[in-house]
Every structure is written in structure tokens, then in C-alpha cells.
């Protein structure tokens, strides 16, 4: 006579414990992922800011930057409506090489490379 194999499965307690363990591990992974994502967004914001403002700050602090216009204005109009214009005032700088003329003033070097960095130092509006 053949003996029947007794089938044994997991008990209800074992299933509940395993689900609880998997739930805790999932919760930890979700929290870790959320933290990493927040750190990534923060790092991206800082990197974007440095990429935009870095060359300007470097040129402003560089002794080789040349103040081209002390009272530079940019007028911004809404397309098709000139009555809603905004004026942005600032100083126009160039990071192009310069020479000193006979009066002791800095002037752009005509022999310098054509590619140069121009940037504006904007004054914050008071109104």
C-alpha cells in the first residue's frame, strides 16, 4: 500500500508575519526613495543656479571685466501691446580683454577674440 504524503503549507500566522515584514521593507524603501528624490531636486536647483550665475559672478569678480555702460536699460514689451512695457536697469559688463587708453580708461581691446561674455548687473526695482 502506498502512503499518502501529508501536504503542509504555511499557517495563517506565518503569512501575516511575512506580509508585515514585506510592508515594513516597502515603507523603508519608499521613504528612502522620497528622500533621495528631494535631495536630487535640491542639487539640481543649485547646479542650475551655479551654471547660470557662475560665469557672471566670476567675471564680475575678475579684474579683467570691463564696465561698458553704467546706465543700461532693457525695455520689455508684451507682444502686440506696447502699453505694458517694463524697464530693467543695470550695468553692462564685458569679460572681453581690454587695454588702457592714453587717458587711463579701460577700453575694449580690438585685437581680442570676438567671442566674449557680456552680462548685466540688474538693480532690484524699488516699487
TORLUM-976999 format. One line per field, with one value per residue: residue number from 1; residue in one letter; x, y, z of N, C-alpha, C, O, CB in turn. Coordinates in Angstrom, 1 decimal. Glycine has a CB too. Example, Ala and Ser with C-alpha at 12.3 -4.5 7.8 and 13.67 -1.06 7.14 Angstrom:
i	[1 2]
aa	[A S]
nu	[13.2 12.8]
nv	[-5.7 -2.2]
nw	[7.8 7.1]
cau	[12.3 13.7]
cav	[-4.5 -1.1]
caw	[7.8 7.1]
cu	[13.2 12.9]
cv	[-3.3 0.0]
cw	[7.8 7.9]
ou	[14.2 13.4]
ov	[-3.3 1.1]
ow	[8.5 8.0]
cbu	[11.3 14.1]
cbv	[-4.5 -0.6]
cbw	[9.0 5.7]
This chain:
i	[1 2 3 4 5 6 7 8 9 10 11 12 13 14 15 16 17 18 19 20 21 22 23 24 25 26 27 28 29 30 31 32 33 34 35 36 37 38 39 40 41 42 43 44 45 46 47 48 49 50 51 52 53 54 55 56 57 58 59 60 61 62 63 64 65 66 67 68 69 70 71 72 73 74 75 76 77 78 79 80 81 82 83 84 85 86 87 88 89 90 91 92 93 94 95 96 97 98 99 100 101 102 103 104 105 106 107 108 109 110 111 112 113 114 115 116 117 118 119 120 121 122 123 124 125 126 127]
aa	[X X X X X X X X X X X X X X X X X X X X X X X X X X X X X X X X X X X X X X X X X X X X X X X X X X X X X X X X X X X X X X X X X X X X X X X X X X X X X X X X X X X X X X X X X X X X X X X X X X X X X X X X X X X X X X X X X X X X X X X X X X X X X X X]
nu	[0.8 0.5 1.8 0.2 1.3 1.6 0.4 1.8 1.4 1.8 1.1 -1.6 -0.6 2.1 1.9 0.7 2.8 4.8 3.7 3.6 6.4 7.3 5.8 6.9 9.5 9.0 7.9 10.2 11.8 10.3 10.3 13.1 13.5 12.0 13.4 15.8 15.0 14.1 16.6 17.9 16.4 17.0 19.7 19.9 18.6 20.5 22.7 21.8 21.5 24.1 25.2 24.1 24.6 27.2 29.3 28.8 29.2 31.9 33.1 32.4 33.8 36.3 39.2 39.6 37.2 35.1 33.5 31.0 28.7 27.2 24.6 22.5 19.7 16.9 14.1 11.1 8.4 5.0 4.0 2.6 1.4 2.4 1.9 2.1 4.8 7.9 10.7 14.0 16.8 20.4 23.9 26.1 28.4 31.5 33.4 35.5 38.8 40.7 42.2 44.3 43.7 45.2 44.2 43.9 41.7 39.7 39.3 37.7 39.6 40.6 42.0 41.3 39.8 36.8 34.6 33.0 32.0 29.1 27.4 24.8 24.4 21.8 19.7 17.7 14.2 12.6 9.9]
nv	[-1.2 2.2 5.1 8.1 11.3 13.8 17.0 20.0 23.4 26.9 28.5 30.6 32.6 32.7 33.7 36.2 37.4 37.4 39.2 41.5 42.0 42.4 44.7 46.6 46.7 47.7 50.2 51.4 51.5 53.2 55.6 56.1 56.4 58.7 60.6 60.6 61.6 64.2 65.3 65.1 66.9 69.3 69.5 69.7 72.2 73.9 73.4 74.3 77.0 77.7 77.2 79.2 81.6 81.5 82.0 84.8 85.8 85.1 86.7 89.2 89.4 89.3 90.9 91.6 92.2 94.5 97.5 98.5 100.1 102.2 102.9 101.0 100.0 97.8 97.3 95.7 94.5 93.4 91.1 92.7 94.7 97.6 99.2 98.0 97.9 97.0 98.3 97.4 98.2 98.5 97.6 97.2 94.8 93.5 90.7 90.6 91.1 94.0 97.2 99.9 103.2 106.3 108.2 106.8 105.2 102.2 100.4 98.4 95.8 95.8 93.8 91.5 88.3 87.5 86.2 86.8 87.3 88.9 90.6 91.6 93.6 93.7 96.1 95.9 96.4 99.2 99.6]
nw	[0.0 -0.8 0.8 1.7 1.0 3.3 2.9 3.5 4.3 4.5 7.6 8.8 10.5 9.8 7.2 7.7 9.2 7.3 5.4 6.9 7.3 4.7 4.1 5.9 4.9 2.3 3.0 4.2 1.9 0.2 1.7 1.7 -1.0 -1.5 0.0 -1.3 -3.8 -3.2 -2.4 -4.8 -6.4 -5.0 -5.3 -8.1 -8.5 -7.3 -8.9 -11.4 -10.8 -10.3 -12.8 -14.3 -12.9 -12.3 -14.3 -14.6 -12.0 -11.7 -13.7 -12.8 -10.5 -11.5 -12.3 -14.9 -16.0 -17.8 -17.5 -19.5 -19.9 -17.7 -17.2 -18.2 -20.1 -20.4 -22.3 -22.0 -23.8 -23.9 -26.4 -29.1 -27.5 -26.5 -24.4 -22.0 -21.0 -19.5 -17.7 -17.3 -15.4 -15.3 -15.1 -17.7 -18.4 -19.8 -20.4 -22.1 -23.3 -22.4 -23.0 -21.8 -22.4 -23.5 -21.7 -19.4 -19.2 -19.2 -22.2 -24.7 -26.1 -29.4 -30.7 -29.3 -28.8 -30.6 -29.5 -26.5 -23.2 -22.2 -19.7 -17.5 -14.6 -12.6 -11.2 -8.4 -8.5 -6.9 -6.4]
cau	[0.0 1.2 1.5 -0.2 2.1 0.9 0.8 1.9 1.5 2.1 0.0 -2.1 0.3 3.3 1.5 0.5 4.1 5.6 3.2 4.0 7.8 7.4 5.2 7.9 10.6 8.5 7.8 11.5 12.3 9.6 10.8 14.4 13.4 11.5 14.5 16.8 14.4 14.2 18.0 18.3 15.8 17.7 21.0 19.6 18.4 21.8 23.6 21.2 21.8 25.6 25.5 23.6 25.2 28.6 30.2 28.6 29.9 33.3 33.5 32.3 34.9 37.5 39.8 39.6 35.8 35.1 32.2 30.8 27.7 26.8 23.2 22.0 18.3 16.3 12.7 10.4 7.0 4.2 3.8 1.4 0.9 3.5 1.5 2.5 6.3 8.7 12.1 15.0 18.0 21.5 25.2 26.5 29.9 32.1 34.6 36.4 40.0 40.7 43.5 44.1 44.0 46.1 43.6 43.9 40.4 39.7 38.6 37.8 40.8 40.2 42.7 40.9 38.9 35.5 33.7 33.2 30.8 28.6 26.4 24.2 24.2 20.5 19.3 16.4 13.2 12.2 8.4]
cav	[0.0 3.5 6.0 9.4 12.4 14.9 18.3 21.0 24.7 27.9 28.8 31.9 33.4 32.9 34.6 37.6 37.9 37.7 40.4 42.6 42.2 43.0 46.0 47.4 46.9 48.6 51.5 52.0 51.8 54.4 56.8 56.4 57.0 60.1 61.4 60.7 62.4 65.5 65.7 65.3 68.2 70.4 69.6 70.2 73.7 74.6 73.3 75.2 78.4 77.9 77.2 80.5 82.8 81.3 82.8 86.2 86.2 85.0 87.8 90.4 89.4 89.3 92.3 91.8 92.6 95.9 98.2 99.1 101.1 102.4 103.1 100.2 99.7 96.8 97.5 94.5 94.7 92.3 91.1 93.4 95.7 98.4 100.0 97.2 97.7 97.1 98.7 96.8 99.0 97.8 98.0 96.3 94.5 92.6 90.0 90.7 91.8 95.5 97.9 101.2 104.2 107.4 108.9 105.9 104.5 100.8 100.3 97.1 95.5 95.5 92.6 90.4 87.3 88.0 85.6 87.3 87.2 90.2 90.4 92.8 93.6 94.4 96.8 95.4 97.5 99.6 99.6]
caw	[0.0 -0.9 1.9 1.2 1.5 4.0 2.3 4.6 3.7 5.6 8.5 8.7 11.3 9.0 6.1 8.2 9.6 6.1 4.8 7.7 7.0 3.3 4.2 6.5 3.9 1.3 3.6 4.3 0.5 -0.3 2.4 1.2 -2.4 -1.4 0.5 -2.4 -4.9 -2.7 -2.4 -6.2 -6.9 -4.4 -6.0 -9.5 -8.4 -7.0 -10.1 -12.4 -10.4 -10.5 -14.2 -14.9 -12.3 -12.1 -15.2 -14.3 -10.8 -11.9 -14.5 -12.0 -9.5 -12.2 -12.5 -16.3 -16.6 -18.3 -17.4 -20.8 -19.8 -16.3 -17.1 -19.3 -19.9 -21.3 -22.3 -22.3 -24.1 -24.2 -27.8 -29.6 -26.6 -26.0 -23.2 -20.8 -21.0 -18.2 -17.9 -16.4 -15.5 -14.8 -15.6 -18.7 -18.3 -20.8 -19.9 -23.2 -22.9 -22.5 -22.9 -21.1 -23.4 -23.0 -20.6 -18.3 -19.1 -19.8 -23.4 -25.3 -26.9 -30.7 -31.1 -28.5 -29.5 -30.9 -28.5 -25.2 -22.3 -21.7 -18.7 -16.9 -13.2 -12.6 -9.9 -7.9 -8.5 -5.5 -6.3]
cu	[0.9 0.8 1.2 0.8 1.2 1.3 0.8 2.2 1.9 0.9 -0.4 -1.2 1.5 3.0 1.4 1.9 4.9 5.1 3.6 5.5 8.0 6.8 6.2 9.1 10.2 8.4 9.2 12.1 11.6 10.1 12.3 14.4 12.9 12.6 15.5 16.3 14.4 15.6 18.4 17.7 16.6 19.1 20.9 19.4 19.7 22.7 23.1 21.6 23.3 25.9 25.1 24.4 26.7 29.5 30.0 29.4 31.4 33.8 33.4 33.4 36.3 38.0 39.7 38.2 35.8 33.7 32.0 29.8 27.2 25.3 22.5 20.5 17.8 14.8 12.0 8.9 6.3 3.9 2.5 0.8 2.0 3.1 1.9 4.0 6.9 10.1 13.0 16.3 19.2 22.8 25.6 28.1 30.3 33.3 35.7 37.7 40.0 42.1 43.2 44.6 44.9 45.5 43.5 42.5 40.5 38.8 38.7 39.0 40.3 40.8 42.2 40.0 37.5 34.5 34.0 31.9 30.4 27.5 25.9 24.0 22.9 20.2 17.9 15.4 12.8 10.7 7.8]
cv	[1.3 4.4 7.4 10.4 13.4 16.2 19.3 22.4 25.6 28.2 30.2 32.9 33.7 33.8 36.0 38.2 38.3 39.0 41.6 43.0 42.9 44.4 47.0 47.7 47.8 50.0 52.2 52.4 53.1 55.6 57.1 57.0 58.4 61.0 61.7 61.7 63.9 66.1 66.0 66.6 69.4 70.6 70.1 71.7 74.4 74.6 74.2 76.7 78.7 78.0 78.6 81.6 82.7 82.1 84.3 86.6 86.1 86.2 89.1 90.5 89.5 90.7 92.6 92.2 94.1 96.4 98.9 100.2 101.1 102.5 102.4 99.9 98.7 97.1 96.3 94.8 93.4 92.3 91.7 94.4 96.4 99.2 99.2 96.9 97.8 97.4 98.1 97.6 98.2 98.3 96.9 96.1 93.6 92.0 89.9 91.4 93.3 96.0 99.3 102.3 105.3 108.2 108.0 105.1 103.1 100.9 98.9 96.9 95.1 94.2 91.3 89.5 87.9 87.5 86.1 87.2 88.6 89.8 91.7 92.6 94.4 94.9 96.3 96.6 97.9 99.6 98.3]
cw	[0.0 0.3 1.2 1.8 2.2 3.5 3.5 3.9 4.9 6.4 8.3 9.4 10.5 7.8 6.6 8.6 8.3 5.4 5.6 7.5 5.7 3.3 4.8 5.6 2.8 1.8 3.7 2.9 0.0 0.4 1.9 -0.2 -2.4 -1.0 -0.6 -3.5 -4.4 -2.7 -3.9 -6.8 -6.3 -5.1 -7.4 -9.5 -8.2 -8.2 -11.2 -12.1 -10.6 -12.0 -14.8 -14.3 -12.1 -13.0 -14.9 -13.1 -10.9 -12.7 -13.7 -11.0 -10.2 -12.5 -14.0 -16.9 -16.8 -18.2 -18.7 -20.7 -18.3 -16.1 -18.3 -19.1 -20.9 -21.2 -22.8 -22.6 -24.3 -25.7 -28.2 -28.7 -25.9 -24.8 -21.9 -20.8 -19.6 -18.5 -16.8 -16.5 -14.8 -15.4 -16.6 -18.6 -19.5 -20.2 -21.0 -22.7 -23.1 -22.5 -22.2 -22.1 -22.7 -21.9 -19.3 -18.1 -19.7 -21.1 -24.0 -26.2 -28.3 -31.2 -30.3 -29.3 -29.6 -29.9 -27.1 -24.4 -21.9 -20.7 -18.1 -15.4 -13.0 -11.2 -9.6 -7.9 -7.1 -5.3 -6.3]
ou	[1.9 -0.4 1.8 1.1 0.2 2.5 -0.2 3.1 2.2 -0.2 0.3 -1.0 2.0 3.9 1.9 2.1 5.6 5.9 3.9 5.9 8.7 7.3 6.3 9.6 11.0 8.7 9.3 12.7 12.3 10.3 12.6 15.2 13.4 12.7 16.0 17.1 14.7 15.8 19.2 18.4 16.8 19.5 21.7 19.9 19.9 23.3 23.9 21.9 23.6 26.8 25.8 24.9 27.4 30.4 31.0 30.1 32.1 34.9 34.3 33.8 37.3 37.2 39.8 38.1 36.4 32.8 32.7 29.9 26.7 24.8 22.0 20.2 18.2 14.2 12.3 8.3 6.9 3.7 1.4 -0.2 2.6 4.0 1.9 4.4 6.3 10.7 12.7 16.8 19.0 22.8 25.4 28.8 29.4 34.1 36.7 37.6 39.2 43.1 42.1 45.7 45.3 46.3 43.0 42.3 41.4 37.7 39.8 39.2 39.6 40.3 42.7 39.5 37.1 33.6 35.1 30.8 31.2 26.7 26.6 23.5 22.9 20.5 17.0 15.7 12.7 10.2 6.6]
ov	[1.4 4.5 7.8 10.4 13.8 16.6 19.4 22.5 25.2 28.1 31.0 34.0 34.8 34.6 36.9 39.4 39.3 39.8 42.6 44.2 43.9 45.3 48.1 48.8 48.7 50.9 53.4 53.4 53.9 56.7 58.3 57.9 59.2 62.2 62.8 62.5 64.7 67.3 66.9 67.3 70.3 71.7 70.9 72.5 75.5 75.6 74.8 77.4 79.8 78.8 79.0 82.5 83.7 82.8 85.1 87.6 86.9 86.8 90.0 91.6 89.7 91.6 93.8 92.5 94.9 95.8 99.9 101.3 100.1 102.2 103.0 99.5 98.7 97.1 95.8 95.4 92.4 93.3 91.3 95.1 96.0 99.7 99.9 95.7 98.5 97.0 98.2 97.7 97.4 99.3 95.7 97.0 93.0 92.6 89.2 92.2 93.7 95.3 99.7 102.2 105.2 108.8 108.5 104.5 102.9 101.4 98.2 97.8 94.1 93.5 90.2 89.9 88.6 88.2 85.9 87.0 89.4 88.9 92.7 91.5 95.6 94.3 96.3 97.7 97.0 99.5 98.1]
ow	[0.7 0.6 0.3 3.0 1.6 3.7 4.3 3.1 6.0 5.9 7.7 8.9 10.4 7.5 5.9 8.3 8.3 4.9 5.0 7.4 5.6 2.6 4.4 5.5 2.4 1.1 3.4 2.8 -0.7 -0.3 1.8 -0.5 -3.2 -1.5 -0.8 -4.0 -5.3 -3.1 -4.1 -7.5 -7.0 -5.4 -7.9 -10.3 -8.8 -8.6 -11.9 -13.0 -11.1 -12.4 -15.8 -15.0 -11.9 -12.5 -15.0 -13.1 -10.4 -12.4 -13.8 -10.7 -9.5 -12.8 -14.4 -18.1 -16.1 -18.8 -19.0 -21.4 -17.8 -15.1 -19.2 -17.9 -22.1 -20.1 -23.9 -21.7 -24.7 -26.3 -27.8 -29.0 -25.0 -24.1 -20.8 -20.6 -18.8 -19.6 -15.7 -17.6 -13.9 -16.1 -16.3 -18.7 -20.2 -19.5 -20.9 -21.7 -24.0 -22.1 -22.1 -22.6 -21.6 -21.1 -18.3 -17.1 -20.6 -21.0 -23.7 -27.0 -28.4 -32.1 -30.6 -30.4 -28.7 -29.4 -26.6 -25.0 -21.3 -20.9 -18.2 -14.9 -13.2 -10.2 -10.5 -7.4 -6.3 -4.2 -6.2]
cbu	[-0.9 1.0 2.6 -1.6 3.0 1.0 -0.2 3.0 0.2 2.6 0.4 -3.5 0.6 3.8 0.2 -0.4 4.9 5.6 1.6 3.8 8.6 6.6 3.9 8.4 11.1 7.1 7.1 12.5 12.1 8.1 10.8 15.2 12.5 10.3 15.1 17.2 13.0 13.6 18.9 17.8 14.3 17.9 21.7 18.4 17.4 22.5 23.6 19.7 21.4 26.4 24.7 22.1 24.6 29.0 29.8 27.1 29.5 33.6 32.7 30.9 34.8 37.4 41.2 40.1 34.7 35.7 32.1 30.3 26.5 27.5 22.8 22.8 17.4 16.7 12.3 10.6 6.9 2.9 3.9 0.3 0.0 3.9 0.0 1.7 6.9 8.6 12.2 15.2 17.8 21.4 26.3 26.2 30.2 32.4 34.2 35.9 41.2 39.9 44.1 44.9 42.7 46.5 42.2 44.1 39.3 39.1 39.0 36.5 41.7 40.4 44.1 40.2 38.9 35.0 33.8 33.7 31.1 28.0 26.9 22.8 25.4 19.4 19.4 16.5 12.0 12.7 7.8]
cbv	[0.0 4.2 6.2 9.8 13.0 14.8 18.7 20.7 25.2 29.3 28.5 32.0 32.8 31.5 34.1 37.6 36.9 36.5 40.3 42.3 40.9 42.1 46.0 46.8 45.5 48.1 51.5 50.9 50.6 54.2 56.5 55.1 56.1 60.1 60.8 59.4 62.0 65.6 64.7 64.1 68.2 70.1 68.2 69.5 74.0 73.9 71.9 75.1 78.6 76.8 76.1 80.7 82.9 79.8 82.5 86.5 85.2 83.7 87.9 90.4 88.2 88.5 92.4 90.6 92.2 96.0 99.1 98.1 100.8 103.5 104.6 98.9 101.0 95.3 98.8 93.4 95.6 92.3 89.6 92.4 95.0 99.4 100.2 95.9 98.6 95.7 100.2 95.3 100.3 96.3 98.1 96.7 93.8 93.3 88.6 91.4 91.2 96.1 98.2 101.3 104.9 108.3 109.4 106.7 105.3 99.8 101.4 96.7 94.5 96.6 92.8 90.9 85.9 87.7 84.0 88.7 86.3 91.0 89.4 93.1 94.2 93.4 98.3 94.8 97.2 101.0 100.5]
cbw	[1.2 -2.2 2.9 1.5 0.4 5.6 1.2 5.6 3.0 4.9 10.0 9.2 12.6 8.5 5.4 9.4 10.4 5.1 4.7 9.2 7.1 2.3 5.0 7.8 3.3 0.8 5.0 4.9 -0.4 -0.1 3.9 1.2 -3.2 -0.5 1.7 -3.0 -5.2 -1.3 -1.8 -7.0 -6.4 -2.9 -6.1 -10.2 -7.3 -5.8 -10.6 -12.5 -8.9 -9.8 -14.9 -14.6 -10.9 -12.3 -16.6 -14.2 -9.7 -12.7 -15.8 -11.3 -8.6 -13.5 -12.0 -17.0 -15.6 -19.7 -16.2 -21.8 -20.8 -15.7 -17.1 -19.5 -20.1 -21.0 -23.1 -21.2 -25.4 -23.4 -28.3 -29.9 -25.5 -27.1 -23.2 -20.7 -22.0 -17.4 -17.9 -16.7 -14.8 -14.9 -14.5 -20.2 -17.0 -22.1 -19.5 -24.4 -23.6 -21.4 -24.4 -19.8 -24.0 -24.1 -21.0 -17.0 -19.9 -18.8 -24.5 -26.0 -26.3 -31.7 -31.0 -27.2 -28.8 -32.3 -28.6 -25.2 -21.0 -23.0 -17.6 -17.5 -12.4 -13.0 -10.0 -6.5 -9.4 -5.3 -7.4]
